[in-house]
Amino acid sequence: MTVDRRLDLLKQQNPFASSSVGDPWDGHYPHVSSINEEAFAGLCHLMAQKTHNPALNCAGLILGEVGSGKTHLLGRILAYSTQAQPPFAFAYIQPIEDPEQTYRYLLREVMVNLCRPAHAAPYATQLEALLAAIYIEVLLAHSRLQGTHKLQIIQRDNLNVLTYMRPPVFAYAQAWAADLLCRTYPEMSARFLHVLFQYRLLETRAAAVSWLKGDLLDPADADRLGVPERVQASAMRLEQEARDMLISLGLVLARYGQPLILCFDRLENLETEAQMHAFGKMIEFLVDTAKGMLPIACVRGQQWQERFRQVLNQHVTSRLETNRFTLQGCTAEQALALVRSRLASVLDAEPAEALFPFDAAELQRMFQVGFHSPRVVIARVNDRLRHLLDAERATPVSPLQTLREAFDRQVQTIQRDFQRYPPDRDRLRRALGLYLSHSSAQHRFRLDSLQRPLTERKYIDLVGILQSGASASTPVTLIIDVEPHPAAVSASLSRGIDCLQAESSSQVVYIRDARCPFPPHWKATNEKLQRFKALGGHVIFLDQMQAATWYALTLLSYAVREGDITLVTAEQQIRPVSHEEFAAFIQHVFDGDAASAFRDVEAALGRLGDTVLSTEPAPSAAASTGPAEPKPPASSP
Amino acid sequence: MDTDRLVDVEQLVLALLQKQGKDYLTVKQVVAGLPSAPRKRLGLTTSQPVAALLRQLTPHLGQRLHVYKGSRSSYIGRNLSPEELIVGRIRQRPGISSKQLGTQLPLMKKPYLTALNALLKTGAVVCTLRDNHTPCLMLVDAQVPLPETASVESVESVASVASGDDRLAFKAVYDEVGQGSDFVRIHRLREALEWTRARFERVLMDLRGDYTVELHGGDPSLLTATDLHNSYMDEHGTLFITLSWRGRSS
């Protein structure tokens, strides 16, 4: 390949453009084995111990500052999960938003991960592999010699056993498996197994996944699965059910030697003590109660020392710190290996030219003094590459552009695989809060801060007071709903109607991810929706583009808070984007933009004319009852 | 015309070396650093192979410049002897290990070691062994420690290596302040040690240079203005807030 061609390739696919992994499932850069080798080996060893002894009460803690490679290390563990003998399951857990739904959140995150397309054949998802393991055990125990031999050949050839089983065999296998597992483990939920088995059928798969995630099911789906509806269940009952399902799942994972590693990342986004305690509760449960699950927490070193250790119960910190891995920066040799590996992802160069177009001695000098975090290495080399390619000093990229590029990438990632980002009320609420908190000045409405209500939090997400010139203040209620059950939807709409009837000038906005059904046969619910509209309520169904944008905004906010979005300044200094710059980005990107994903919200609130939305007088107990969120990032620590 | 070009290139390269404070640069660095007009006039681009660049540049380098062949690359620099190159680099980095020095000079291994041994024999350069047996080089005239009163703020201007006592004192305070933590705030160490800024940063740079400590960015939002002032900013303007001890105390 000619020099010009190689330079062209580097221009088109600059391998140093991104120094942030974002989500390990999306990671596509190669791993350099020598970087953080000790931590990786330690985690693999821990996982091997857990596989050998699923009841082992242990957890892991990865400490590393911004850019030290925490998320990349998780990507490496994910890659290893399919190569390990035996393989193990992997779940990447984003920070919890609502501490009142701790177990439901954990269950949902686990199931979303287990249902993601698997990286290795023959099973489409990790959950399918688990299901196959259950069937194989009972079939081996009950089959005649010929059947056993056939099964062994299927396994030897790494084929999907589920595709070779006829319906009658499935029926027998399910009965045998349910009997075996419930007899062996008294705490095993028979209903959990009953629904898990229906995951293999295409016609019930979607409903089974919804139920396994803890969702409220549409009555028809509940009927199809043969499970009772959850709509009447209290929050406490639903939490208990989620906990029981996690216990059952853990027993299955443990029995079949496929333990699950749960990686809790971006924990800097746990803003309130309630959220941190919810995290602690999850760790305690996973270590002490659930079998076959190994929690790993990734935290910035200083944050761990100064925030988490001060808030979390010692019971939790001691469990995490027992297996602590501190990440280390790159030596010069490791930095050069990192550069080589990134270049190799684009150029197929001979070993002698593996550092093309850089000068090896120059790179050596650049990183010869002290350790450098992988992110610093990538950022400095990126700057050098841009300099080489443009022959002039590379123009520094503005914070706005940096955020815009990261945001666009996130939107594209979500749109490419929309199913991986299921309707999520908490994340929609955060996105809405961020938008409303920062779309100031240029608008017909302004919002100093928002808060969650003290009562009816199950249905109402945010409240505020809209002030219109000299006239009286107008209460505003924002309801976000992703429930698939008509009774739950109806309950949300009823709260909206109550607000509108209590005060005629009140403004209520009902927002729903359009993927959540609202079919015409929900007669009573549709009538309620019409009544809501007739009373002046605003209804917004987020289409795919809008929803993707909302979720992308929330995930970007996590990344910014973690210090994951960095830029190189004019002085060649690498620094993370600040919260103030993120706020300015939101204002710039969404304010007054008619085509934006928030146009319907803007239209609903802006319809009131030249108004100012201000905070409702904050009840004194607000801080102690939960997150007064969303907090404007500008005021966050 | 040819004479003009010769003088032109030689002076431009010398000016570039002067500006960058270096005695030598790689050939590609020299080409990249030349103004675009002479670069175009000579038909030079950084994408050309080094050998081709040297063929075009060498006739224009004059008496004051020299082409060096290093183990990894070719360099253009001031016309200096190997001994002068070694002394110049040790002056910039007192305490540098003999191995590190070898990788940083535009010399092949054999002439480098021959010249270094000659300097050691004459006593112009002395070699001491660190606790980890790393041989460190210093110039005789740089061995006298600077008095505390010479509170030069710039680390560059403090041409001395941290003494073993300072390193031990640093480690003791790290242990005391950190109480077992892997991430200890730099400002707390600075405040506990009560050294001059120059002395503290000299020791810090020395510990960082041989991978004894690792510096981290940390979270500035958790710090006061005074804390930030007492943290550490490197020559690239990067702020470091915490550090981790990686090596053995020495």
Interface residues (C-beta under 8 A of the other chain):
Chain A: V3 D4 L7 L63 E65 V66 G67 S68 R300 G301 Q302 Q303 W304 Q305 E306 R324 T326 Q328 G329 T331 P357 D359 A360 A361 E362 Q364 R365 Q368 V369 G370 F371 S373 V376 H387 L388 A391 G563 T569 E571 Q572 Q573 I574 R575 P576 S636 P637
Chain B: T26 K28 Q29 A32 S36 T45 T46 S47 Q48 G70 R72 S73 Q100 T103 Q104 S181 D182 F183 R185 M205 R208 G209 Y211 E214 L215 H216 G217 G218 D219 S221 L222 H236 G237 T238 L239 I241 T242 S244 R246
